Amino acid sequence: MFVFVCAGCGAELTAPLAQVVLPVHAHQKYGNGIQLPVLMESGTFAVDSEPWGPPWRPWEEIHPDEAVARGVYAPVYALSDGAPGAIVIAPGDARGTVLIPENRGGGYCCGLDGADGPNMACLQCALPVASRIDDCSLWQAIWLVPNAVRRIPADGADAVPRSWAELMTEGKGTPPFEPIATWGSRLGAGHWSHHVWTWSPQWEAAAGLALAHLLAASQGRPVIVPDGLVGDMFQRALDAMLPTGPQARHAALAGPGQPTPVGDADILLVPSHPQTGEVWAPTDPAAYPVPLPFGIWLWLASPKPDLPVPTSGGLPDGVLRDDFDPPAPHPLHLFRADPETFRSTLVRLPAVRSPWLREILDSLTR
């Protein structure tokens, strides 16, 4: 466990926190005027190893060798010149901070977005230490400035990473559908109609990451994924971007507690550890592992069916009903991988330098 303190005066700025992996959807922008929840679970923090935030440099100013050194192998709109190592926490875990009045609203739409730099200061010495993010279509979070804070050990037991077996027993799956509120909904929290149920933003971001890896693993050949939710996530996009014909490559789910895939599966959709980021290693070293966040992989590997609701009549005698609501409505639109997560992942895969994959990247707007 750790506590973050002000680098200027040493005042404590957070509650004791345990480190977890940075969520795939940390920098996701979702929809328009959407209220997204808190990014991090209470009591946890994550570190972004890459630079993020202002100032930004356009691609035209970046030498190709510099881009490759930063792990970027294809053009992007701009790269951040901010300091790497930003720490993200849940807003409720902050301590001893205050908003900076002149930086509260810069660049906002319905809230704070941190576009003008840190908007929170240490209460003791007024050093700018963090950016509060709560604007529409952004995940609510506080991002600590890496060179303005220090991490020190806190009292309490260290968070020992759970084993794969423990995760399979204790871990929770991430549902694929959820209700999303628009800003200023007149109905208020807890009042939803069928048209606000949508695919989970977390699933769309995870699919953007995995889809980039699926393309790299395809080697320019067709890819066939399993039917069901996996097919909903990937098959339509794969068919649109890859050629049709014979010699297709096959993908399958693999991971802890799962039977060894049978047949000719040479691409495996596997979980990444939520605490360490370790990608589960398949037994076949020749198979290409495509990472998925553990909660999403777990739901795909062990989907939860909707609770049955009788269409008429009552329940049989002696049967107790514990579901007071009907099953969650399904989205009215087809699944769509998050395009920015897909693009940012693809440009960081060396395979994108292949002409056929670079052509896909360049034609994404079409």
Secondary structure, 3 states (H helix, E strand, C coil): CEEEEECCCCCECECCEEECCCCCCCCCECCCCEECCECCCCCEEEEECCCCCCCEEEHHHCCHHHHHHCCCCCCCCEEECCCCCEEEECHHHECCEEECHHHCCCCCCCCCCCCCCCCEEECCCCCEEEEEECCCCECEEEEECHHHEEEEECCCCCCCCCCHHHHHHHCCCCCCEEECEECCCCCCCCCCCHHHEEECHHHHHHHHHHHHHHHHHHCCCCEECCCCHHHHHHHHHHHHHCCCCCCCEEEEECCCCCCCCCCCEEEEEEEECCCCCCECCCCCCCCEEEEEEHHHHHHHHCCCCCCCCCCCCCCCCCCCCCCCCCCCCCCCCCCCCCHHHHHHHHCCCHHHHCHHHHHHHHCCCC
